């Protein structure tokens, strides 16, 4: 018999917005970078925005909601290998948050995004546009950083492609649709994954039905995320302004 699934809140709004806004900005970065010319101004400011969001996501990875924290999905090599061995079976291996391989992909994407946005501060397009910190390292070094900037964008596209392919693989091969949760924040998981939480010692009588939220999940207030985002933007603005002067 097919196991009953329970709807629980997993992904908070900041994580979902980060996912889709960065996706849109990367597409815009690719278009403006290819066309160049007058669009390079948009390219630069999109880069600042991405850097601010990546800094926010790193901070959120330590202080955000339960399943958005790095500690919740940063698996060691043994756990990752055990999960990978079951990857090519038709049996789904449901997780409340990211699975071990997905967790490593998140880390890889964040690192690549950070390198991409950070290198853009020192890069130049060989025509009329240069990052605000390019003058600090000289033209020759800036050209080398520009080469890295171009190469890392290809790495970033490759990672994004693998990520999308993995989502389709889970949908088609394992019959596990991961996409809706990135819009709604609510994920359908087998009831057995939550049983240990419902059976844990509690001060109140146990519920007759499972909660829509994980019993151990924590979701910080909206003001917490706003404060972290403001801090991230302030850091980038300060870096750009100081470096430009």
N, C-alpha and C positions, 0 to 999 in steps of 0.2 A: 504493500500500500504506500501511496505517496504521502510523505510526511507533511503535516500541517506547517504552514509558514506564518510568521508573525511580523507585522509591520512595526519597525522601531525607527526612531530618529537617530541618524548616524552622522550625517554631514551638516555642519552649521552653515549659516549664510555666508560668512566671510570666506570659507573654503570654496564654496560653490561659486561665489562671485570671482574669486581669484582665478579659478579654473577657466571660466568662460571669458572673462575680461582679458586675461593674458593670451588666450587663444586668438581672440579678435585682434589684439595688438600685434601679435606675431605675424598674422596675415598682412596687416597694414605695414609692418616693418619690411616684409618681403617685397610688397608692391612698391613702396617708396624707395627702397634700396635699389630695386631693379630699374626704376624710371629715373631716379636721381633728379638733378636740376633743382627747380624751386621746391620740389617735394621733400628735399633733404631736411628742411626745417621741421616738417612734421615727423620725419624719421628720428631726429634728435630728441624732440619732446616726447615722442612715444617711448624712446629709450629711457628717458628720465622716469616716466610713469612705470615702466616695467621694473626698473631698479627699485623704485619705492615699494612696489607690490611684492617683489622678491624679499626685500628686507623685512617687510611686514610678515610675509609667510614664514620666514625663519624665526622671527620673534613669536609668531603664533604657534609654531611647532614646539615651543617650550611652555607657553602659557595659555594656549587655546583650549578648545574642547577636547574631550578624551580621545576621540578617534583621529583628531587632527595633529596630535602630538607625535613627534618623532619616536618617542619611547613606546608608543602603542603599535608601531608597524616596522620599526627597525629590527629586523630579524637577523640572527647570527647565521653563519654558513651552514650549520647542521640543520636548523629549521628550514632554511631556504632550500637546501638539497632535498630534504624529505618532501617538501611541497612540490618541487620541480619533478620528482620521480612520478608523481601522480598527475602531472600536467597533461600528458597525452592519453590519459584514460578518459572514457566518456563520462565517468562519474564526476559530478561537480564536487568541488571542495569549498563549500561556502564559508565566508568569513564575515564577521560583523563589520570590520573596517577593511583596510587594505590587506591583501594576502602578502606573504613574504616577498614574492617577486614584484608585485605591484609596489610594495614599499620601497624596494631598491630603485624602481623606476622613478618614483617620486623624488627620491634623493638625487638621482642622476639628472633629472630635469631641472630641479632647483639649482644644482651646482652649475649646469650648463647655462641656465638663464642668468645666473649671477656673473659668470665669466663673460657672457655676451654683453650684458648691459654695462658691466664694469670696464671691459676693454673698449667699449664705445666711447667712454670718456676720454680716452687717449688716442683714439684712431682718427683717420682722416680719409676723405674720399678721393684724394689726389687732384681735386679741382678747386673747390672754394669752401668746402665744409670741413671743419675739424672739431673734435670733442673739446670741451672746455678745459681739459687738463693736458691736451696735446702739447702745448707750449712748454710744459714743465719737463718734458723728456727729450725734446728735440725732434727734428724731422725724421732722421734715420730710425730712431727707436719707435716713433709713431707709425712709420711705414710697416715695421715688423709687427706691431700690435694690430695694425689694420689687416695684415695677412692672417693673423690669428683670429681676428674678428670674423673674417670671411669663412675661414675653415671651421670655426666653432659653430657658425650658423648652420653649416651642413650637418654637423654632429647633432645639433638641436633638432633639425628637421628629421634626421634619421631616428632619434629617440621618440619624437612625436609620432612618426609613422609606425614604429614598433608598438607604441602605446595604443594607437587606434586599432591596429591589427589584432592586438591582444583582446581588446574589447569585443571586436567582431568574432574572434575565436571563441570566447566564452559564450557569446550569444548563440552562435550557430552550432558549435561542436558540443558545448557543455550545457546548453539550454539555460544559461544564466545571464539575465539582462542587467547589466551594471549601470547603464546610462540614465534611466529615470531618476535614480537616487541623486545624481548630480544636478538635477533640476529641482527636485522636491525636498531632498535631504532625508527622505524616508526610504528605508531599504527593507525588502522582504527576506527574512532569514528563517531557517528551520527552527522550529520551537525548541529542539533539543539544545541548540546553542545557548539558549537563555535559561534552560531549566535549572542550572546550578545557581543562577542569580535568584530565581523565584524560590528555590528551596533553601537559600542561605538564611541564617538567623536574622530575624528582624524584630523590631519592637512592636510592630503593628501586625494584625492578622494578615495572612497571605491573601492576595487577590484571587478571585475565581478565574479571572482571565489575565493573560499577559499584558503588561503595560506596553504602550506604544513607544516608550523610551527605555533604553537599557538601564537597568537598575544601578549600574556603576558609571554611567556616562555623566559627564559634567559639561555644562554649557555656560561660559562666562557671559556677563552682561554685554549689551550692545555698546555701552560706554567704554568697556575694556577694549573692544576691537577698534573703536573710533580713536581712542587715545594712542594705541599702538600704530595705527595708520598715520595719525598726525605726526608722531615721532619719526616714523620712517620717511615721510615727506620732508620733514624739517632737516633730517640728516642729509638727504640728497640735495636739497636746496642750498644748504650750508656748504656742502662739498663743491657744488657747481659755482656758487658765488665766490667763495674763497679762492678756488682754483683759477677762476677767470680774472681775478684782480692781481 
